[in-house]
Amino acid sequence: MSDKVNRTRRWVLLGGAAAIATGFAIREYRLIPQDYAGAQMDVTEAYQQARSGDILLVDIRTPREWRATGVGEGAHLLDMRREDFVQALEQLTGGNQEAPVALICARGVRSARLSNQLSVAGFTNIIDVPEGMLGSAAGPGWVRAGLPIQSYKEDT
């Protein structure tokens, strides 16, 4: 093979390897939760407090995720991708931005990020559930903890 073909092949391989490495780096970054300086609670406490009415537990995952794993008993469903998420949350809290609201997602990444955003938006009592439904470094998560799960119904 000519020297030019070898150089071209080398650059193509290096470019492909760089693209793959960048993809993995971005994926890993997206899986690292932001630090959240506010309150946190484990899934068992979140379940107990939601059941007693002491907190509003909000599952911020997507309908696809709700269908796949079910929904933690006592959780209100509010897809975080909604453009009117803040307004919908205010409706759930009756307009009370001081109401205790616990956020849960799959593994605690999105709930931490959204907890920070909601704090900036004026909510003063946001609680992150960093274990999530599926578990994380913070703990086993709702499903593996054996907490009650309900099937997702489209009209919920």
N, C-alpha and C positions, 0 to 999 in steps of 0.2 A: 504494500500500500504506500501511497505517497505520503510525504511528510505533512502536506496540507490536510489530507483526509484524517490523519491521526490527530492533528491539532483540533480540527473541527469536532471529531468524536470526543476528544477529551473535554472540550468546552461544553458540549451538549451534556455529557455525563456530569460534569461539575455543576452545571446549571440545574439539572434535574435533582441532584443531591441537595443543592442549596434550597430549591423549592420545597422539597420534602421536609428538610430540617426546619424551614420557616413555618411550614404548616403545623408540624408538631409543636413548635414553640408557641404559636398562637393558640393552639388547642390547650396546651398546658396552662398558659396565662389565663384563658377563659375559665379554667377549672379552679383557679386559686381565688378564694373569696377575698373581697376587700375587707380590711379591718373595719369593724363596726364597734364604735365606742359605747354604744347604748346597751340596753339590757339584752340578755340572752336567756333561753331556757331550754331544757331538754324535752324530748318528745313526750315523755310520760307526764311531766308537769304541764306541758301545753295541752295535752288531752284532758287532764283533770281540771285545769282552770277553764278550758273552753266548755266542758261539760257543766261546770258549776256556774257559768256565766260571768266569771271574773275577767276573762279576756275575750276578745273577738279574734278567733283563729282564722286566718285567710290563707288558702292554698292558691299560690300565684302561678302555678304551672299552667300548661296548655291543655285543651280538651283531649288531645291525643295522649298526653301523659295521664290524665284522669282516667281515660278508658283503659289504659295499659295496666295500671296498678290499683285502681279504685281510689277512693277519697277517704281521708281520715275522718272518722266519725266526729261530728261537731264543727267541721271546717266549712267555711264559706268559700265558694269558688269565685275567683276573680282573676282572669287571665291578665298577667302583667303587661301583655302586648297591647291591650286596649288603649286607644288614644285618650279615652276619658277615664283612665284608671283612677286618678286622684278624685275626680268627681264621684265615681262609683264607690270608692272607699268612703268618702265623706257621707254618701247616702247610707252606707252600711252602719256608720257610726252615729247617724242622726245629726251630722254636722259638727260633732264634737271632736276636734283635733287633739284633745287631751285624753281621749278614750284609749285604754290599753289594747293595742292591736299587735298580735303575734303573726309573723309571716313565715310560711313554710314553702319550700320548693323541693326539688329532687334531692340535692346534696348540699344545700346551704350557700351556694355561690350566688345565685340570683337573689335570694332573700337578703343576704348581706348588702349587696349593691342597692337593692330597692329600699332597704331600711335607711341607708345613707341618704338616698334621694328624697324619701318621704320626710326625713328629719329636716332637710333643707327646705322642703315645701311647707313646713310649719307644724307637722305632726310631732307632738312632744312625748309620746309614750309608745314608741315602736319597739317591739321585742323581736329579735331574730331567733329562729329555731334552726341552728346551724347543722344539726344532724340531717335534717330534711326527711323526706319519705324513704329514701333508699340508703341512707347512712353516709357518713363522711368520717374524717379524722375526729370529729367531735363526738361520735357515738354511732350506734348501730342503725339508727333511723326508725321511723314509725313502723314500717313493714316488718323488719327483723325483730323489733321489740314486741311484736305480737299484739299491737294495739288494734282496736276495732276499725275495720275498713268497710265502707259501703260502696256498692257499685255506682259508677257514674251514670247518671241519667241526663240525656241531652237537654231536657227542659229545666234542669236544676239551676 
